[in-house]
Amino acid sequence: ARGSQGDREPLYRECLGRCERQNCSGAALRHFRARQPLYMGLTGWTCRDDCKYECMWLTVRLYVQGGHRVPQFHGKWPFSRFLFFQEPASAFASFLNGLASFVMLLRYKAAVPPASPMYPTCVAFAWVSLNAWFWSTVFHTRDTAVTEKLDYFCASAVVLHSVYLCCVR
């Protein structure tokens, strides 16, 4: 991810260094924290994260003005942040998928008797899926090394549980 075109761009690197020096230490950092909305602080957005975001968009604007394609940054395409949501549409889609899984779990439990042979396996699959959609929502809300690993690990668990479900069935 460090090798993305946007990460290598000297303008981006210079902007990031300047922003961190000017805003992320001493009195400037205290000022940043004082003006940072509570929801941003509670979701772990730091001064460095804010600098990365602002410098990314500065670089994107200059690429577009120069007629160049938009580069990736940190291995990802740039997304406009909404409140504390790093990828609002993806977070919303993951939330809706989780909601659909939850509704289907409730419908399944209402329609299928617990004594049915596959009942525990299907309910377990529903919970594995709900867990995966939860971490997908968290990851798209706030992309960190931990949330990325939880998202990918839990998505892999759904795939593995699906294979298991097919074999048992």
Phi, psi and chi 1 to 4 in degrees:
 res  aa     phi    psi   chi1   chi2   chi3   chi4
   1 ALA       -  -27.2      -      -      -      -
   2 ARG   -70.7  -14.3  -70.4 -171.9 -179.1  126.2
   3 GLY   -93.3   12.9      -      -      -      -
   4 SER   -65.6  151.3  -63.6      -      -      -
   5 GLN   -56.4  -44.6 -178.3  179.8   -8.5      -
   6 GLY   -63.2  -36.7      -      -      -      -
   7 ASP   -65.7  -33.7  -59.7   -8.1      -      -
   8 ARG   -82.2  -14.7  -67.9 -170.9  -48.3  -96.1
   9 GLU   -62.1  121.1  177.4   60.6   48.2      -
  10 PRO   -57.0  -37.2  -24.3   32.6      -      -
  11 LEU   -60.2  -44.3  173.9   73.4      -      -
  12 TYR   -63.1  -46.8  172.3   77.3      -      -
  13 ARG   -63.8  -40.4  -62.3  169.8   77.0   73.8
  14 GLU   -66.2  -44.6 -179.3 -177.9  -50.0      -
  15 CYS   -60.0  -44.8  174.9      -      -      -
  16 LEU   -63.0  -46.4 -175.1   58.4      -      -
  17 GLY   -61.3  -44.4      -      -      -      -
  18 ARG   -65.1  -44.5 -177.5  176.4   51.5 -107.8
  19 CYS   -62.1  -45.1 -179.5      -      -      -
  20 GLU   -64.2  -42.2  -72.0  176.5  -14.7      -
  21 ARG   -63.6  -41.2  -78.6 -169.4  -53.5  -82.3
  22 GLN   -80.8  -29.0  -68.3  174.5  -10.1      -
  23 ASN  -118.3  -15.0  -59.6  -42.2      -      -
  24 CYS  -113.7   26.6  -60.0      -      -      -
  25 SER  -152.5  155.1   62.6      -      -      -
  26 GLY    59.2 -137.4      -      -      -      -
  27 ALA   -64.5  -34.7      -      -      -      -
  28 ALA   -64.1  -38.7      -      -      -      -
  29 LEU   -67.0  -40.8  179.9   58.2      -      -
  30 ARG   -62.1  -39.2  -74.2 -170.7  -66.1  -81.1
  31 HIS   -65.3  -43.1  177.1   69.9      -      -
  32 PHE   -57.6  -49.0  168.9   80.8      -      -
  33 ARG   -64.8  -34.1  -71.3 -178.8  179.2  150.0
  34 ALA   -69.5  -35.2      -      -      -      -
  35 ARG   -93.7   -9.3   68.4  177.6  167.1   75.5
  36 GLN   -70.4  130.5 -176.6 -176.4   37.2      -
  37 PRO   -59.8  146.0  -20.6   30.3      -      -
  38 LEU   -55.1  -43.5  180.0   63.2      -      -
  39 TYR   -62.7  -30.3   59.0   84.3      -      -
  40 MET   -71.5  -41.8  -67.1  -68.4  -79.6      -
  41 GLY   -66.1  -41.0      -      -      -      -
  42 LEU   -66.9  -27.2  -70.2  174.5      -      -
  43 THR   -94.8    9.8   52.0      -      -      -
  44 GLY    87.5   12.9      -      -      -      -
  45 TRP   -72.6  125.2  -74.5   93.7      -      -
  46 THR  -105.5  172.3   64.9      -      -      -
  47 CYS   -60.3  -42.4 -177.6      -      -      -
  48 ARG   -62.2  -41.2  178.3  170.8  167.2   69.7
  49 ASP   -61.5  -41.7  -66.2  -29.8      -      -
  50 ASP   -65.5  -40.2 -151.9   52.1      -      -
  51 CYS   -62.4  -44.0  -76.6      -      -      -
  52 LYS   -59.3  -42.5  -72.1  163.6   98.8  175.1
  53 TYR   -65.0  -49.6 -178.0   77.9      -      -
  54 GLU   -64.7  -42.5  -65.2  -58.8  -33.2      -
  55 CYS   -69.1  -33.3  -69.3      -      -      -
  56 MET   -60.0  -47.9  173.9 -173.6   70.6      -
  57 TRP   -70.8  -31.7  -76.3  110.8      -      -
  58 LEU   -62.3  -45.4  171.3   72.6      -      -
  59 THR   -64.5  -42.2  -53.9      -      -      -
  60 VAL   -60.7  -45.6  165.7      -      -      -
  61 ARG   -57.7  -43.6  -81.3 -168.3  -61.2  -84.2
  62 LEU   -68.4  -36.4  -68.1  173.2      -      -
  63 TYR   -62.0  -47.5  -96.8   67.6      -      -
  64 VAL   -64.7  -43.2  169.7      -      -      -
  65 GLN   -60.4  -34.5  -74.5  173.2   -2.5      -
  66 GLY   -82.8    1.2      -      -      -      -
  67 GLY    78.7   18.8      -      -      -      -
  68 HIS   -97.8  161.3  -57.4  -73.7      -      -
  69 ARG   -71.0  150.1  -68.6  179.5   27.6  173.3
  70 VAL   -69.5  126.2  173.7      -      -      -
  71 PRO   -85.6  163.7   32.6  -35.8      -      -
  72 GLN   -84.6  154.1  -73.5 -172.2  -29.6      -
  73 PHE  -129.3  130.2  -66.6   83.0      -      -
  74 HIS    56.9   33.6  -46.1  -69.9      -      -
  75 GLY    80.3    9.4      -      -      -      -
  76 LYS  -137.8  156.2  -63.8  172.6  176.9   62.2
  77 TRP   -75.2  149.0  -63.7  107.7      -      -
  78 PRO   -69.9  137.2    9.2  -10.8      -      -
  79 PHE  -123.9  146.7  -75.3   93.4      -      -
  80 SER   -79.9  127.0  -67.3      -      -      -
  81 ARG   -74.9  141.9 -175.8  172.5   65.4 -163.0
  82 PHE  -126.2  117.3  174.5   69.9      -      -
  83 LEU    54.0 -116.4  -62.0  174.0      -      -
  84 PHE  -106.1    8.2   57.0   86.4      -      -
  85 PHE   -85.4  116.3  -67.4   94.6      -      -
  86 GLN   -71.5  -39.5 -163.9  161.5  -16.0      -
  87 GLU  -131.1   81.1  -61.3  174.6   16.2      -
  88 PRO   -57.9  -43.6    0.9   -2.3      -      -
  89 ALA   -66.6  -42.1      -      -      -      -
  90 SER   -66.6  -40.3  -62.5      -      -      -
  91 ALA   -63.4  -42.3      -      -      -      -
  92 PHE   -65.5  -42.7 -174.9   61.9      -      -
  93 ALA   -63.2  -41.3      -      -      -      -
  94 SER   -64.4  -40.8  -66.7      -      -      -
  95 PHE   -61.2  -44.9  172.5   76.7      -      -
  96 LEU   -63.7  -38.7  -69.9  177.5      -      -
  97 ASN   -63.2  -40.8  -82.1  -43.6      -      -
  98 GLY   -63.9  -41.1      -      -      -      -
  99 LEU   -62.8  -42.9 -174.9   60.8      -      -
 100 ALA   -62.7  -40.7      -      -      -      -
 101 SER   -63.2  -39.8  -67.1      -      -      -
 102 PHE   -66.2  -43.8 -176.5   67.6      -      -
 103 VAL   -61.7  -42.8  167.7      -      -      -
 104 MET   -66.1  -35.7  -67.6  -50.9  -65.4      -
 105 LEU   -62.0  -44.7  171.2   62.5      -      -
 106 LEU   -63.5  -41.8  -65.5  177.1      -      -
 107 ARG   -65.0  -40.9  -71.1  179.9   66.3 -174.6
 108 TYR   -62.3  -47.2 -179.7   82.7      -      -
 109 LYS   -65.0  -29.8  -71.1  176.2   95.8  173.4
 110 ALA   -77.3  -29.3      -      -      -      -
 111 ALA   -97.6  -25.2      -      -      -      -
 112 VAL  -110.5  129.5  177.6      -      -      -
 113 PRO   -68.4  140.1    5.7   -5.7      -      -
 114 PRO   -59.0  -20.4  -23.1   31.1      -      -
 115 ALA   -79.4   -6.3      -      -      -      -
 116 SER   -61.8  144.6  -62.9      -      -      -
 117 PRO   -58.9  -38.4  -13.2   18.7      -      -
 118 MET   -94.4    0.9  -69.7  -64.0  -65.6      -
 119 TYR   -53.9  -54.4 -175.1   87.1      -      -
 120 PRO   -62.7  -37.2  -13.2   21.9      -      -
 121 THR   -66.8  -41.6  -53.8      -      -      -
 122 CYS   -69.7  -39.0  -69.7      -      -      -
 123 VAL   -66.0  -41.2  169.3      -      -      -
 124 ALA   -60.9  -42.3      -      -      -      -
 125 PHE   -60.9  -40.6  177.6   72.0      -      -
 126 ALA   -61.5  -42.2      -      -      -      -
 127 TRP   -69.3  -36.8  -76.8  109.4      -      -
 128 VAL   -63.0  -41.7  168.3      -      -      -
 129 SER   -65.9  -44.6  -63.9      -      -      -
 130 LEU   -59.3  -42.0  -79.7  167.6      -      -
 131 ASN   -61.8  -42.7 -176.9   57.1      -      -
 132 ALA   -64.3  -42.0      -      -      -      -
 133 TRP   -69.1  -33.2  -72.8  120.0      -      -
 134 PHE   -61.2  -50.1  171.1   79.0      -      -
 135 TRP   -70.5  -28.1  -74.3  111.4      -      -
 136 SER   -64.9  -42.9  177.2      -      -      -
 137 THR   -61.9  -45.1  -57.2      -      -      -
 138 VAL   -62.3  -45.4  170.6      -      -      -
 139 PHE   -60.1  -44.6  168.8   66.4      -      -
 140 HIS   -74.9  -17.1  -69.6  -63.6      -      -
 141 THR   -79.0  -45.6  -61.9      -      -      -
 142 ARG  -144.3  101.3 -176.6   70.5  177.5   97.8
 143 ASP   -80.8  106.9  178.9   -2.5      -      -
 144 THR  -128.5  172.1   66.5      -      -      -
 145 ALA   -59.9  -40.1      -      -      -      -
 146 VAL   -69.8  -47.3  171.1      -      -      -
 147 THR   -67.1  -31.9   59.5      -      -      -
 148 GLU   -65.0  -45.6 -179.4  178.2   31.5      -
 149 LYS   -64.5  -41.5  -74.0  173.1 -178.6   60.9
 150 LEU   -64.0  -40.8  -75.2  165.4      -      -
 151 ASP   -61.7  -51.2  176.8   37.7      -      -
 152 TYR   -68.3  -40.5  -66.0  160.4      -      -
 153 PHE   -62.9  -45.2  177.3   77.2      -      -
 154 CYS   -69.8  -35.0  -67.1      -      -      -
 155 ALA   -65.0  -38.9      -      -      -      -
 156 SER   -64.6  -36.5  -61.6      -      -      -
 157 ALA   -62.6  -37.2      -      -      -      -
 158 VAL   -64.1  -44.5  170.7      -      -      -
 159 VAL   -62.2  -46.8  171.5      -      -      -
 160 LEU   -63.4  -40.1  -69.2  173.5      -      -
 161 HIS   -68.3  -33.2 -158.7  -74.7      -      -
 162 SER   -63.3  -43.6  -64.0      -      -      -
 163 VAL   -62.1  -45.4  170.5      -      -      -
 164 TYR   -59.0  -45.1  170.7   73.8      -      -
 165 LEU   -59.9  -42.8 -169.2   61.0      -      -
 166 CYS   -63.6  -41.8  -73.2      -      -      -
 167 CYS   -68.4  -42.3  -69.1      -      -      -
 168 VAL   -68.7  -37.0  169.7      -      -      -
 169 ARG   -66.6      - -151.0  162.4  165.6 -119.3
